[in-house]
Structure formats: C-alpha cells, structure tokens
Amino acid sequence: MRSFGRFALVLTAVAFISSVSWGSDSVSNRWIVKFRAKSTISKVKFGKPSQIISYLQSELAENIEKTGNRDLFRNTSPLWISNAIAITSNPDEIKRISSMENVESVFPVEYRKWISDEPVTKKSIREVQWGVAKVRANEVWQKFSVDGSGVVVGHLDTGVDGKHPALAGKILKFKDFISSSTEPIDENGHGSHTAGTICGSEGVGVAPGARLVSARIFDNFGGGTEEGILKAMQWVMDPDENPETNDFPRLVSNSWGGDTPNKKLFYDAVQSWVALGMLPVFSAGNSGPKGKVGVPGAFPNTWAIGSTTDKDTLSRFSSIGPSTWEGVTYTKPDVTAPGSEIYSCDMNGKYSYKSGTSMACPHVSGLVAMMLQVNPALTISEIREIVESTVIDIGEKGKDIKFGSGRIDAFACIEKILPQTPVENVVQGYKMSLEIESWLNKDSRVSPLAGPMANYLIERIRLIDDSEFAVLKNLYFNDEAVSEVFKQINSARKFNSLQH
C-alpha cells in the first residue's frame, strides 16, 4: 500500500489550537486540483446509494476529459469525493492548469500538525466510566438491552490498537493511509482512545456492541495531508471497494479538525457523505472561549460536538460559536458531551486519561450507534432532531454558542425512539447487518455484527403480541435471510403458549 505522508488538519486530544504558532510544509511538487461541479450533489436525484459513488466518479472523469490535455494529468490520484485530483506537477504546468475554465482552485499538498496536551489529573478507575454513566448509556444497556449491536461506525483517526483487550474483534475493516500496515495499528494513542469511547468493553465505551470501520489518517505526531484525509473519506464511503455493495457506515466519528485554507474541499467531501446517508460527527475544537469551532465541524452539514465536565460545566478548552459559512451564520457547537478527564483505551493494550472535544465526539457517536440499533431507518435529520430534543439544556435556554442544544442524554433519547419504532424496521436492520458482514467480514467464521443483532431482534419480537407477530411471520418466515430467527421465535412462542 502506498504511503501518503502526513496531515494537516488533525487534532490529537488537543488540536484545534488557533493560538499556537504552526507551520506548513509543502509536499514537493504535489498539488490538489479542484474542478467546478456541474450541480450541487444535494440537488441530484439518485435511485440507490451505489449511484452516488458512480456519479461522483463520472463527474471527475468528465472534468479531466474537458481539460483537453491528458498529458498534464499524469501521476494523479482521484479524489472524487470532492471532485478533485492530487497531482505531481511543476509550477509552469500548474499555472496552465489553474487557468482552465473548469478548474475551480489549485492548492499545494501540505503537511500540518497542531499539538497541545491538556493536563489531566488521574482519578481512580471505575467499572463504568463517568462519561458513560453521565450520558446514562449504562442505564440503556440494562433497561432496553441496547448497546449498538448490529451497527457499523466509521472512525478516522491515528489508527486503532486492534489487539487491545477492550477492542479486540470489534474492527470489521481497517485501512492504513500513513504506512503499509494491513493490521489495525495506532502509534499515537488518540485513535485507540476515541475508538474505546465509541465501542470499548470494560465500561469505557458508550456502545460496546457496535463495530468499527477504521482508517489511519494521521501519523504518530498527529499529522498528515489533505490528500491522505480525502482518500480515507472516500474509502469509508465504500470500504470493500465495490460501489455496488452498500457497505458504508451510517455515521463517521471524526475527532479532528482545524483551520485550513482549503475549506471547500472538505465541505464537498462531507456533503458526499450526507448524500449517501452517512452522519458526519466532528469534534468542535479545543481553542477555548476565545477561539471558534474548527472545520469541518463548523460547516452546517456536520454535527459539531463540544465538551463538558463531570459537573456539567463547559470544559475550559471547548471551542465556541457561532460559525459562518457562505455568508450565513450558524449556532455551533450542535450538542455537548463529556470530554474532560476521560479514561479509555490507549495503544499497546494500555489505558489512559485524555481531555478534549476529541473525547466528547465519540460519546455522541456511541449514542447514534445505539439509536440505529433501535431504529435502523432513522435519517440524518431525524437523528439530529431526536438527540437535540432530548438533551439536558445546561446553557442558555435553547441552542447557544457554548453548549449547543445541550448535553446528550442517551436514556431519554432511546426511551423516545423505542415506542415509535415498528419491529419490522429492526428486521430490515438485521438483514442489512447480514449483508454488510458478508461484504466486510467474508473470511471469518464468527459473526461479530449480525450475531448480536439477531439476539436483539429476538428480544424485540418476543415482546410483541400475537397479531403483530402473525403479520411479521407471514412476511419473513420464508425469507432466507431471517427465516431461522423467525423459526426459533415461532417455536418458543408455541412452547410458551402450551406452558400457559
């Protein structure tokens, strides 16, 4: 696998530091060429998800063809997620390319990093971590048997320790955009920490039943290039690299961001995610009350997450809003979650405390995983509306520029969704988990995604009345994908009726 160097936009637990001095280094003779779009993707009608990727790829191919000079576009890498390419070229050629009618902008590929550790006072270790308990995720597990089972979460970070005892068996797919590793690795610790808060066992994760599709996009210093990030952002749209299979995760957890002159590249990339139905969850940034929410979190099409303490006060480092995009002002962050002194996984099988909005972001991602287990049919707008309507409003009344709508409450959120969700939605979610597992986990004899989802489906069906079960049985008893589940439930119901 090709090594793509290092990055520019990342935040470790700390990033988004606008006050520190930083520099950027151009990657020699490497540029990103962004083309003009013929239409905003949100205005294009698609029949099925796979058509979105085909549309993006064909639009880029058409733009290259329109230039009329293929000789200039040698040594290129497609970045169709943003209607762009990365190219190795010289200044004279770049000048010619910049003047082409269908070229919107040209940027040098640069490496940037921001490092600023937040000091943490170590506390005693507890079985369920304070952030997990604060958002009442453990209450959700206990009362509703909901833990994110059957749901795939995208995760872009410094990688992940695939052998960590709290994360082992939870990574369905991994790709390294920094080195040639084919196994899940993390040489920084930030990615393992955020992954642990999403789905780690041992009381560190909000949704321990969820599974990850993870990309390593930052090096051990927490840096990389826009080219590498965009490649990973488009890979997570199609992890098995077959656009005809809908194996994309329903949400992507991004504990990174910053200030880049190339904002449109990332806005368009996020918009491609949204068009496919992938919720972009981003940390708001650690610039404190004098800073602003960093991008991509500042965009209106992303969900920016601020950080709170165990006392439900705003973490001193959490960036505030508002944010402005294309002349319109938006209230940011959108919601807040625990982010101060969070205990979670680290590299090499260890655990550590970290603070940052990077730590708050995966709490929200874990909540969304639990929501999608309960109702896989939820849309991006429905997820955002439900979460923001069930938060604890701890700032100014309503949505404000410090806490957003408020601090998330997983129990109130799931309690609201459950009565409104027909069991048939869960059946469809189980069928999708079987398909995704067949595409991403085809060589394994275990069923880390669909197996736990089957148990949840059985639990949900067990609680419905006979008339509702009869309807579902007629629909699915002979459906090859779910027939075994329905046969088990049917036998159990007959046995119970004989007992009574």
VMD Tcl script that draws the C-alpha trace (Angstrom):
set ca {
  {0.00 0.00 0.00}
  {1.29 3.41 -0.85}
  {2.33 5.76 1.94}
  {0.64 9.12 1.65}
  {2.68 11.07 4.14}
  {1.31 13.15 6.93}
  {-1.54 15.50 7.60}
  {-2.66 18.99 8.23}
  {-5.97 19.16 9.90}
  {-5.73 16.80 12.78}
  {-6.32 17.39 16.38}
  {-4.99 14.99 18.84}
  {-6.88 15.21 22.08}
  {-5.72 18.72 21.88}
  {-5.83 20.09 18.48}
  {-7.84 22.95 17.07}
  {-5.34 25.27 18.71}
  {-5.64 28.61 16.98}
  {-3.38 30.41 19.42}
  {-0.22 28.33 18.89}
  {2.21 29.07 16.13}
  {2.26 26.49 13.40}
  {3.83 25.99 10.05}
  {3.01 24.01 6.97}
  {5.37 22.21 4.68}
  {4.58 21.63 1.05}
  {4.94 18.08 -0.18}
  {7.35 18.53 -3.08}
  {5.61 19.09 -6.44}
  {2.32 17.66 -5.15}
  {-0.90 19.63 -5.71}
  {-4.66 19.25 -5.37}
  {-6.70 20.41 -8.35}
  {-10.38 21.02 -7.59}
  {-12.81 21.16 -10.50}
  {-16.08 23.04 -10.82}
  {-19.19 20.99 -10.11}
  {-21.93 20.87 -12.72}
  {-24.54 20.61 -9.96}
  {-24.77 20.54 -6.15}
  {-24.96 16.88 -5.19}
  {-27.81 17.55 -2.75}
  {-29.96 18.58 -5.74}
  {-29.29 15.42 -7.76}
  {-31.85 12.58 -7.53}
  {-30.49 9.05 -7.07}
  {-32.31 5.74 -7.17}
  {-29.92 3.85 -4.88}
  {-26.80 4.62 -2.84}
  {-24.34 2.99 -5.25}
  {-25.35 5.53 -7.91}
  {-23.93 8.36 -5.78}
  {-20.39 6.99 -5.92}
  {-20.73 6.32 -9.66}
  {-21.98 9.89 -10.16}
  {-19.04 11.38 -8.26}
  {-16.52 9.25 -10.16}
  {-18.01 10.02 -13.57}
  {-18.18 13.76 -12.86}
  {-14.46 13.79 -12.06}
  {-13.67 11.77 -15.20}
  {-15.70 14.22 -17.31}
  {-13.83 17.17 -15.85}
  {-10.45 15.64 -16.64}
  {-11.67 14.95 -20.18}
  {-12.88 18.55 -20.56}
  {-9.39 19.90 -19.98}
  {-8.42 18.50 -23.37}
  {-4.87 17.85 -22.21}
  {-4.41 14.48 -20.54}
  {-0.62 14.81 -20.70}
  {-0.78 17.38 -17.91}
  {-2.66 14.98 -15.66}
  {-0.10 12.26 -15.12}
  {0.77 10.78 -11.73}
  {-2.66 11.65 -10.38}
  {-4.80 10.20 -7.61}
  {-8.59 10.64 -7.87}
  {-10.33 12.48 -5.03}
  {-13.83 12.11 -6.46}
  {-15.38 12.72 -3.05}
  {-14.50 16.41 -3.59}
  {-14.44 16.49 -7.42}
  {-10.66 16.84 -7.29}
  {-7.37 15.09 -8.04}
  {-3.98 15.04 -6.39}
  {-1.23 15.54 -8.94}
  {2.55 15.62 -9.17}
  {3.49 18.59 -11.36}
  {5.76 21.61 -11.73}
  {4.85 25.30 -11.26}
  {4.62 26.02 -15.01}
  {2.18 23.16 -15.57}
  {0.18 24.15 -12.50}
  {-0.14 27.67 -13.86}
  {-1.64 26.27 -17.08}
  {-3.98 24.02 -15.14}
  {-5.15 26.90 -12.91}
  {-6.23 28.89 -15.96}
  {-8.50 26.13 -17.30}
  {-12.17 27.05 -17.39}
  {-13.44 24.06 -15.43}
  {-10.79 24.30 -12.68}
  {-12.13 25.94 -9.54}
  {-8.92 26.11 -7.49}
  {-5.46 24.60 -7.01}
  {-3.74 24.01 -3.65}
  {-0.30 22.69 -2.72}
  {-0.43 19.43 -0.76}
  {0.82 20.35 2.70}
  {1.61 18.70 5.99}
  {0.47 20.42 9.15}
  {0.17 19.44 12.79}
  {-1.07 21.07 15.98}
  {-0.06 19.65 19.34}
  {-1.17 20.95 22.74}
  {-1.69 18.46 25.55}
  {-4.44 19.10 28.05}
  {-3.13 18.23 31.54}
  {-5.15 15.53 33.28}
  {-5.29 14.71 36.98}
  {-5.58 10.94 37.26}
  {-8.57 9.61 39.10}
  {-9.43 6.18 40.43}
  {-10.57 3.68 37.80}
  {-14.22 2.60 37.91}
  {-16.06 -0.18 36.14}
  {-18.31 2.18 34.17}
  {-16.54 5.41 33.33}
  {-18.02 8.71 34.42}
  {-18.78 9.92 30.89}
  {-20.64 6.70 30.03}
  {-22.67 6.97 33.24}
  {-23.25 10.71 32.82}
  {-24.99 10.23 29.48}
  {-26.83 7.24 31.06}
  {-25.61 4.75 28.47}
  {-25.27 2.01 31.10}
  {-28.94 2.52 32.01}
  {-29.81 1.97 28.35}
  {-27.92 -1.34 28.31}
  {-29.66 -2.53 31.45}
  {-33.25 -1.49 30.76}
  {-33.53 -1.77 26.98}
  {-30.80 -4.33 26.07}
  {-29.45 -1.78 23.60}
  {-25.69 -1.40 23.18}
  {-25.14 -0.55 19.49}
  {-25.26 -4.17 18.28}
  {-25.52 -4.57 14.51}
  {-24.31 -1.03 13.78}
  {-21.10 -0.07 11.94}
  {-19.38 3.19 12.91}
  {-16.81 4.85 10.65}
  {-13.71 6.03 12.52}
  {-10.98 8.28 11.03}
  {-8.06 8.93 13.37}
  {-4.48 7.91 14.22}
  {-5.50 4.29 13.79}
  {-6.62 1.79 16.42}
  {-4.95 -0.88 18.52}
  {-6.70 -3.95 17.10}
  {-5.24 -6.22 19.80}
  {-6.44 -4.10 22.71}
  {-8.49 -6.30 25.07}
  {-11.37 -3.79 25.04}
  {-11.39 -3.52 21.23}
  {-10.39 -6.97 20.00}
  {-12.84 -8.37 17.46}
  {-14.60 -5.05 17.02}
  {-12.86 -3.81 13.86}
  {-14.60 -5.06 10.72}
  {-12.30 -3.24 8.29}
  {-9.11 -1.21 8.61}
  {-7.03 0.72 6.12}
  {-3.76 2.50 6.74}
  {-3.26 5.74 4.77}
  {0.05 6.51 6.52}
  {2.10 3.30 6.20}
  {1.75 -0.12 4.63}
  {0.28 -1.91 7.66}
  {-2.55 -4.30 6.86}
  {-3.36 -4.88 10.53}
  {-5.07 -2.29 12.76}
  {-2.33 -0.23 14.42}
  {-2.00 3.04 16.34}
  {1.34 4.71 17.05}
  {-0.13 7.75 18.78}
  {-2.92 6.51 21.08}
  {-5.51 9.13 20.14}
  {-7.38 6.82 17.77}
  {-7.49 3.93 20.23}
  {-8.83 6.29 22.89}
  {-11.67 7.59 20.70}
  {-12.45 4.08 19.44}
  {-12.63 2.89 23.05}
  {-15.17 5.55 23.95}
  {-17.32 4.54 20.98}
  {-17.43 0.78 21.50}
  {-14.83 -0.39 24.01}
  {-15.64 -3.07 26.56}
  {-14.76 -2.88 30.26}
  {-17.07 0.11 30.86}
  {-15.11 2.58 28.68}
  {-17.44 2.58 25.65}
  {-20.90 4.05 25.18}
  {-21.96 1.40 22.62}
  {-19.87 -1.74 23.31}
  {-21.94 -3.75 20.82}
  {-21.05 -1.51 17.84}
  {-18.33 -2.37 15.32}
  {-15.79 -0.14 13.53}
  {-14.63 0.56 10.01}
  {-11.43 2.45 10.83}
  {-8.87 4.37 8.77}
  {-5.48 5.55 9.95}
  {-5.13 9.05 8.52}
  {-2.66 10.67 10.96}
  {0.91 9.73 11.88}
  {2.36 9.30 15.35}
  {2.68 13.10 15.64}
  {-0.99 13.59 14.77}
  {-0.30 15.00 11.31}
  {-0.94 14.28 7.64}
  {-2.08 15.82 4.36}
  {-5.41 16.84 2.88}
  {-4.77 14.30 0.13}
  {-4.49 11.44 2.61}
  {-7.58 12.53 4.53}
  {-9.72 12.89 1.42}
  {-8.64 9.45 0.22}
  {-9.74 8.00 3.54}
  {-13.00 9.95 3.49}
  {-13.88 8.45 0.12}
  {-12.67 4.96 1.16}
  {-15.06 4.92 4.14}
  {-17.92 5.50 1.68}
  {-17.04 2.14 0.09}
  {-14.86 0.05 2.44}
  {-14.98 -3.12 0.34}
  {-14.12 -1.01 -2.74}
  {-17.12 -2.34 -4.67}
  {-19.60 0.51 -5.28}
  {-22.42 -1.96 -5.95}
  {-22.44 -3.08 -2.29}
  {-23.95 -0.68 0.26}
  {-21.38 -1.38 2.96}
  {-20.86 2.21 4.10}
  {-21.25 3.05 7.81}
  {-24.29 5.09 8.80}
  {-22.12 7.55 10.74}
  {-18.46 8.56 10.88}
  {-16.76 9.68 14.09}
  {-14.13 12.37 13.47}
  {-12.17 13.64 16.47}
  {-10.18 16.09 14.37}
  {-10.41 19.42 12.57}
  {-8.74 22.80 12.41}
  {-8.24 25.83 10.25}
  {-7.35 25.20 6.63}
  {-7.45 27.48 3.58}
  {-8.90 24.58 1.60}
  {-12.32 24.53 3.29}
  {-14.34 23.83 0.14}
  {-12.53 20.53 -0.38}
  {-13.79 19.29 2.96}
  {-17.23 20.82 2.68}
  {-17.83 18.94 -0.58}
  {-16.40 15.73 0.90}
  {-18.78 15.94 3.85}
  {-21.66 16.71 1.51}
  {-20.88 13.49 -0.36}
  {-21.17 11.61 2.94}
  {-24.51 13.26 3.68}
  {-25.83 12.43 0.21}
  {-25.07 8.77 0.89}
  {-26.82 8.90 4.29}
  {-23.68 8.99 6.49}
  {-23.91 11.27 9.54}
  {-20.69 13.35 9.96}
  {-19.90 13.67 13.70}
  {-16.97 16.04 14.37}
  {-15.26 17.43 17.45}
  {-15.76 21.18 17.85}
  {-12.16 22.01 18.77}
  {-10.04 22.99 21.75}
  {-9.49 26.70 21.17}
  {-11.43 27.68 24.30}
  {-13.78 30.64 24.71}
  {-11.55 32.93 22.63}
  {-11.44 30.55 19.68}
  {-14.03 29.30 17.25}
  {-15.29 25.90 16.19}
  {-12.86 24.46 13.63}
  {-13.69 22.96 10.26}
  {-15.18 20.61 9.21}
  {-17.21 20.88 12.44}
  {-18.10 24.49 11.64}
  {-19.93 23.51 8.44}
  {-23.75 23.46 8.51}
  {-23.74 19.90 7.10}
  {-21.72 18.48 10.04}
  {-22.60 17.82 13.67}
  {-20.10 19.60 15.93}
  {-19.60 18.28 19.47}
  {-18.43 20.45 22.39}
  {-17.06 19.19 25.70}
  {-18.42 19.19 29.26}
  {-17.04 18.28 32.68}
  {-18.39 15.85 35.24}
  {-20.16 18.83 36.85}
  {-21.98 19.67 33.58}
  {-19.98 22.83 33.07}
  {-18.29 23.70 29.79}
  {-14.73 22.34 29.57}
  {-12.30 25.26 29.64}
  {-10.82 24.26 26.29}
  {-14.09 23.69 24.37}
  {-14.41 25.95 21.31}
  {-17.49 28.10 20.97}
  {-19.53 29.50 18.08}
  {-21.10 30.91 16.14}
  {-19.85 29.76 12.75}
  {-20.28 31.37 9.36}
  {-20.39 29.57 6.03}
  {-21.02 31.31 2.70}
  {-22.36 34.38 4.46}
  {-24.81 32.55 6.72}
  {-24.27 32.34 10.50}
  {-24.96 29.08 12.35}
  {-25.13 28.25 16.04}
  {-22.28 25.89 16.87}
  {-21.46 23.55 18.53}
  {-24.58 21.48 18.00}
  {-24.51 19.43 21.21}
  {-22.05 18.70 24.01}
  {-20.86 15.52 25.74}
  {-18.32 14.51 28.40}
  {-14.79 15.37 27.29}
  {-12.75 16.24 30.40}
  {-10.54 13.60 32.01}
  {-11.93 10.68 30.02}
  {-10.47 7.23 30.72}
  {-10.31 4.97 27.67}
  {-8.07 2.72 25.58}
  {-4.55 3.64 24.54}
  {-2.05 1.95 22.24}
  {-0.19 -1.25 23.18}
  {-3.14 -2.57 25.18}
  {-2.96 0.19 27.75}
  {-5.48 2.73 29.10}
  {-5.09 6.45 29.72}
  {-6.87 9.66 30.61}
  {-7.27 12.32 27.91}
  {-9.19 15.57 27.65}
  {-10.53 17.35 24.59}
  {-13.54 17.71 22.35}
  {-11.92 14.71 20.67}
  {-13.09 12.76 23.70}
  {-16.60 14.25 23.61}
  {-17.20 13.38 19.95}
  {-17.12 9.56 20.37}
  {-19.67 9.74 23.22}
  {-22.14 11.13 20.67}
  {-21.09 8.58 18.03}
  {-21.77 5.79 20.51}
  {-25.23 7.20 21.21}
  {-26.04 7.32 17.49}
  {-24.97 3.67 17.17}
  {-27.49 2.75 19.88}
  {-30.19 4.79 18.14}
  {-29.59 2.97 14.86}
  {-29.78 -0.39 16.59}
  {-33.25 0.53 17.87}
  {-34.39 2.03 14.57}
  {-32.11 1.45 11.56}
  {-34.48 3.50 9.38}
  {-33.63 6.82 11.06}
  {-32.39 9.54 8.72}
  {-29.61 12.04 9.43}
  {-32.07 14.85 10.12}
  {-34.19 12.61 12.37}
  {-31.14 11.54 14.39}
  {-30.04 15.12 14.93}
  {-33.54 16.31 15.82}
  {-34.18 13.49 18.30}
  {-30.85 13.88 20.07}
  {-31.16 17.66 20.28}
  {-34.73 17.40 21.59}
  {-33.75 15.04 24.44}
  {-30.59 16.78 25.73}
  {-30.07 18.30 29.16}
  {-30.21 22.04 28.48}
  {-27.36 23.29 30.69}
  {-26.57 26.59 28.98}
  {-28.76 29.47 27.96}
  {-32.28 28.34 27.21}
  {-32.42 26.83 23.75}
  {-29.45 26.34 21.45}
  {-26.48 28.53 22.36}
  {-22.90 29.03 21.20}
  {-21.29 27.21 24.15}
  {-23.33 24.05 24.79}
  {-25.29 23.89 21.54}
  {-28.70 22.40 22.29}
  {-27.28 20.85 25.47}
  {-25.50 17.80 26.90}
  {-26.66 14.49 25.43}
  {-28.87 12.08 27.40}
  {-28.75 8.57 25.90}
  {-31.51 7.17 28.10}
  {-34.03 9.92 27.23}
  {-33.11 9.54 23.57}
  {-33.62 5.76 23.36}
  {-36.73 5.96 25.54}
  {-38.22 8.34 22.98}
  {-37.35 6.21 19.94}
  {-38.42 2.75 21.14}
  {-42.22 3.19 21.26}
  {-42.21 4.85 17.82}
  {-40.25 2.10 16.06}
  {-42.05 -0.78 14.32}
  {-40.31 -4.13 14.79}
  {-40.17 -4.51 11.01}
  {-37.54 -1.75 10.97}
  {-35.37 -3.92 13.23}
  {-35.88 -6.90 10.90}
  {-34.64 -4.80 7.99}
  {-31.69 -3.64 10.09}
  {-30.78 -7.25 10.85}
  {-30.91 -8.14 7.16}
  {-28.61 -5.22 6.37}
  {-26.17 -6.29 9.09}
  {-26.02 -9.74 7.46}
  {-25.22 -8.18 4.09}
  {-22.57 -5.81 5.44}
  {-20.94 -8.66 7.33}
  {-20.84 -10.78 4.16}
  {-19.02 -7.95 2.36}
  {-16.63 -6.83 5.11}
  {-16.16 -9.98 7.17}
  {-16.40 -12.65 4.48}
  {-13.40 -14.71 5.59}
  {-14.40 -15.02 9.24}
  {-16.32 -17.87 10.82}
  {-17.62 -15.64 13.61}
  {-20.46 -13.14 13.32}
  {-19.46 -10.01 15.26}
  {-22.08 -7.79 13.62}
  {-25.18 -9.82 12.72}
  {-24.93 -12.32 15.60}
  {-25.56 -9.79 18.41}
  {-28.18 -8.05 16.26}
  {-30.07 -11.35 15.94}
  {-30.24 -11.60 19.74}
  {-31.67 -8.09 19.93}
  {-34.20 -8.84 17.17}
  {-35.36 -11.95 19.04}
  {-35.78 -9.89 22.20}
  {-37.85 -7.26 20.37}
  {-40.08 -9.81 18.64}
  {-40.60 -11.73 21.87}
  {-42.38 -8.70 23.33}
  {-44.94 -8.12 20.56}
  {-48.49 -9.51 20.63}
  {-49.69 -12.50 18.61}
  {-51.42 -10.48 15.91}
  {-48.33 -8.38 15.16}
  {-46.17 -11.49 15.20}
  {-48.51 -13.20 12.74}
  {-48.09 -10.31 10.28}
  {-44.30 -10.40 10.56}
  {-44.22 -14.19 10.25}
  {-46.21 -14.04 7.02}
  {-43.73 -11.51 5.66}
  {-40.49 -13.13 6.73}
  {-40.99 -16.81 7.67}
  {-39.78 -17.91 4.23}
  {-37.23 -15.12 3.83}
  {-33.92 -16.96 3.62}
  {-32.02 -14.17 5.40}
  {-34.17 -14.16 8.54}
  {-36.16 -17.39 8.42}
  {-34.01 -19.10 11.07}
  {-34.66 -16.30 13.53}
  {-38.41 -16.49 12.95}
  {-38.44 -20.27 13.26}
  {-36.71 -20.04 16.64}
  {-39.16 -17.41 17.86}
  {-42.15 -19.31 16.49}
  {-41.09 -22.46 18.37}
  {-40.53 -20.51 21.57}
  {-43.95 -18.85 21.34}
  {-45.67 -22.20 20.76}
  {-43.84 -23.67 23.76}
  {-44.82 -20.73 25.98}
  {-48.48 -20.98 24.94}
  {-48.51 -24.70 25.85}
  {-46.99 -23.91 29.25}
  {-49.79 -21.47 29.96}
}
mol new
graphics top color blue
foreach p $ca { graphics top sphere $p radius 0.5 }
foreach p [lrange $ca 0 end-1] q [lrange $ca 1 end] { graphics top cylinder $p $q radius 0.2 }
display resetview
